[in-house]
């Protein structure tokens, strides 16, 4: 109990400063997940609903390793090769253009020197990006064509085709640019397998015994990309944490709702 209070004392000032709406921690000791759990402040800041051990959190970019594992399973099965161009499964990317500088006008481009490969997607060297990283025309083009960075109403094939129409911000394989590479990778894995990553029967849902590991199996909840935080909360018996972010200024961060 004393250690639990130490954790709470460390988290509370961060919450009080407005840097987090709330936090949940878990100490896993000697295989015991029940060793110590500490929850501080709010799951839903506006409604003042407290965080609990059962609160469900979105993991955002931590889905990238899961998607990458799905792709590497295809490599292990011999169905794709790391150095293989993605155009085998996405002809939409056959004639890519590359901006002469990341914030250049969209018509100031050169032809891509080589196709994007699966290795490029896995290592973020495909020349793809996120809208918020730029001030130039590519930022608005990403928003208009692809929708939100996390939730998007654009259907998979339309999303892939739309991304392929946009210029890259760097030649494939030359620069690491964090962005939409894993989104595209996940959609291509789904296209290859003919089912979404979270679908029933997908290899990522198989039991630990089936995949030859003693670790726990992944659990997927079916969530439409268009769902808002409120819809998610109602559908999960009010267990889902509200979506908050950091509004970053010069030396100041403030918790704000979506």
C-alpha positions in Angstrom: 0.0 0.0 0.0 2.9 2.4 0.7 4.3 1.9 -2.8 0.8 2.5 -4.2 0.6 5.8 -2.4 4.1 6.7 -3.8 2.8 6.1 -7.3 -0.3 8.1 -6.7 1.7 11.0 -5.2 3.9 11.0 -8.4 0.9 11.0 -10.8 -1.4 13.5 -9.0 0.7 16.6 -9.6 0.8 15.8 -13.3 -3.0 15.6 -13.3 -3.4 18.7 -11.2 -1.2 20.6 -13.7 -3.6 19.7 -16.5 -1.1 17.6 -18.4 -3.2 14.5 -18.1 -6.9 14.0 -17.5 -6.1 10.9 -15.5 -3.8 7.9 -15.4 -3.9 4.2 -14.6 -0.8 2.1 -13.7 -0.2 -1.6 -13.2 2.7 -3.3 -11.5 3.2 -6.8 -12.9 5.4 -8.7 -10.5 6.5 -12.3 -10.8 3.7 -13.1 -13.2 1.1 -11.6 -11.0 -0.9 -8.9 -12.8 -2.8 -8.2 -9.6 0.2 -7.2 -7.6 -0.6 -3.4 -7.6 -2.9 -1.2 -9.6 -3.2 2.6 -9.1 -5.8 4.8 -10.7 -5.8 8.6 -10.5 -8.5 11.1 -11.6 -10.8 11.0 -14.5 -11.8 8.7 -17.4 -14.2 11.3 -18.6 -13.0 14.7 -17.5 -16.2 16.6 -18.3 -18.5 14.1 -16.6 -16.1 13.5 -13.7 -16.2 9.8 -14.2 -13.2 8.2 -12.5 -10.6 5.9 -14.1 -10.7 2.3 -12.9 -8.8 -0.9 -13.5 -11.5 -1.8 -16.1 -11.2 1.5 -18.2 -10.5 0.9 -21.9 -7.9 3.1 -23.5 -7.2 3.7 -27.2 -3.6 2.9 -27.9 -3.2 5.1 -31.1 0.2 4.6 -32.7 0.9 1.5 -30.6 -1.2 -0.3 -33.1 1.8 0.2 -35.5 3.7 -2.7 -34.0 0.6 -4.9 -34.2 0.2 -4.1 -37.9 3.9 -4.7 -38.5 3.6 -8.1 -36.9 0.7 -8.9 -39.2 2.9 -8.0 -42.2 5.9 -9.9 -40.9 3.7 -13.0 -40.6 3.0 -12.7 -44.3 6.8 -12.5 -44.9 7.3 -15.6 -42.7 4.7 -17.4 -44.8 6.5 -16.5 -48.0 3.5 -14.5 -49.3 5.3 -11.2 -49.5 9.0 -10.2 -49.6 10.4 -7.2 -47.8 12.1 -5.9 -50.9 9.0 -6.4 -53.1 7.3 -3.3 -54.5 3.9 -2.8 -53.1 2.6 -2.2 -56.6 2.1 -6.0 -56.9 -0.9 -5.5 -54.6 -1.6 -1.8 -55.1 -1.2 -0.7 -58.8 -2.4 2.7 -57.6 1.2 3.4 -56.6 2.7 2.6 -60.0 3.5 6.2 -61.0 4.4 8.1 -57.9 5.6 11.7 -57.8 7.9 13.3 -55.2 7.7 16.9 -54.0 11.0 18.8 -54.6 10.6 20.0 -51.0 8.1 19.0 -48.3 6.2 22.3 -48.3 6.4 22.9 -52.1 3.3 23.4 -54.3 1.8 20.1 -55.2 2.7 20.5 -58.9 6.5 20.9 -58.2 7.4 17.3 -58.3 9.8 14.8 -59.8 9.1 11.1 -60.7 9.9 8.6 -58.0 13.2 6.9 -58.6 12.0 3.5 -57.6 8.7 1.9 -56.3 7.8 1.8 -52.6 8.6 -1.6 -51.0 7.1 -3.3 -48.0 10.4 -2.7 -46.2 9.9 1.1 -46.8 6.5 0.9 -45.2 7.8 -1.0 -42.2 10.7 1.4 -41.6 8.8 4.6 -42.4 11.0 5.3 -45.5 8.2 5.4 -48.0 8.0 9.2 -48.3 4.7 9.4 -46.5 3.8 11.8 -43.7 1.1 13.2 -41.5 -0.8 16.4 -42.3 0.1 18.1 -39.0 3.8 17.9 -39.7 3.6 20.5 -42.5 2.6 24.0 -43.3 2.6 23.6 -47.1 -0.2 22.5 -49.5 0.5 18.8 -48.7 -1.0 19.2 -45.3 -4.4 20.3 -46.5 -4.3 17.7 -49.3 -3.8 14.9 -46.8 -6.7 16.2 -44.6 -9.1 16.5 -47.6 -8.2 13.1 -49.2 -7.6 10.9 -46.2 -9.7 12.2 -43.4 -8.6 12.2 -39.8 -5.2 10.8 -38.6 -6.9 8.3 -36.3 -10.5 8.1 -37.4 -11.5 8.4 -41.0 -14.8 7.8 -42.9 -12.9 7.1 -46.1 -13.3 3.5 -47.3 -10.1 1.4 -47.6 -9.8 1.2 -51.4 -10.7 4.8 -51.8 -8.2 5.8 -49.1 -5.4 3.8 -50.8 -6.3 5.4 -54.2 -6.4 8.8 -52.6 -3.0 8.5 -51.0 -1.5 7.3 -54.2 -2.7 10.4 -56.0 -0.7 12.6 -53.5 3.0 13.3 -54.0 5.5 11.8 -51.6 7.6 14.2 -49.5 10.9 12.2 -50.1 12.2 9.6 -52.5 11.3 6.1 -51.4 14.0 4.5 -49.2 16.0 7.7 -48.6 14.6 9.4 -45.5 12.7 8.2 -42.4 9.5 10.2 -42.2 7.0 9.2 -39.6 3.5 9.1 -41.0 0.9 7.1 -42.9 3.2 4.2 -43.9 1.8 1.8 -41.3 -1.8 2.8 -42.2 -1.1 1.8 -45.7 0.7 -1.3 -44.6 -2.3 -2.4 -42.6 -4.7 -1.8 -45.5 -2.5 -3.8 -47.9 -2.3 -6.7 -45.4 -6.1 -6.7 -45.3 -6.3 -6.5 -49.1 -3.9 -9.4 -49.5 -5.7 -11.6 -47.0 -9.2 -10.5 -48.0 -10.3 -9.5 -44.5 -9.6 -6.7 -42.0 -6.9 -7.2 -39.4 -9.4 -7.4 -36.6 -11.8 -9.7 -38.4 -12.9 -13.1 -37.0 -10.5 -15.8 -38.0 -7.5 -13.5 -38.6 -4.2 -14.9 -37.6 -3.7 -12.1 -35.1 -6.7 -13.4 -33.2 -5.4 -17.0 -32.9 -4.8 -18.4 -29.4 -1.2 -18.4 -28.0 -1.0 -22.2 -28.5 -1.9 -21.8 -32.2 0.9 -19.3 -32.8 3.4 -21.1 -30.8 3.9 -18.7 -27.9 3.1 -18.6 -24.3 2.2 -14.9 -24.3 -1.4 -13.8 -24.2 -3.4 -13.5 -27.4 -4.4 -10.2 -28.7 -8.0 -9.0 -28.1 -9.8 -7.0 -30.7 -13.0 -4.9 -30.3 -14.9 -4.1 -33.5 -14.9 -0.3 -33.8 -16.0 1.6 -36.9 -13.6 4.3 -37.9 -16.4 6.9 -37.8 -17.2 6.2 -34.2 -16.8 9.1 -31.8 -15.6 8.8 -28.2 -19.1 9.1 -27.0 -20.3 6.2 -29.2 -17.4 4.1 -28.1 -18.2 4.7 -24.5 -21.9 3.8 -24.8 -21.1 0.6 -26.7 -18.5 -0.6 -24.1 -20.8 -0.1 -21.1 -19.2 3.3 -20.3 -15.8 1.9 -19.8 -13.9 3.7 -22.5 -11.7 6.7 -21.6 -12.5 10.0 -23.3 -10.1 11.2 -26.0 -7.8 14.0 -24.8 -4.7 15.5 -26.3 -2.0 18.0 -25.4 -2.4 21.5 -26.9 1.2 22.4 -27.0 2.4 26.0 -26.9 5.8 27.5 -26.0 6.5 25.8 -22.7 2.8 25.1 -21.8 0.6 22.1 -22.2 -3.1 22.0 -21.5 -5.5 19.0 -21.5 -8.3 19.6 -23.9 -11.2 17.4 -25.1 -11.6 16.4 -28.7 
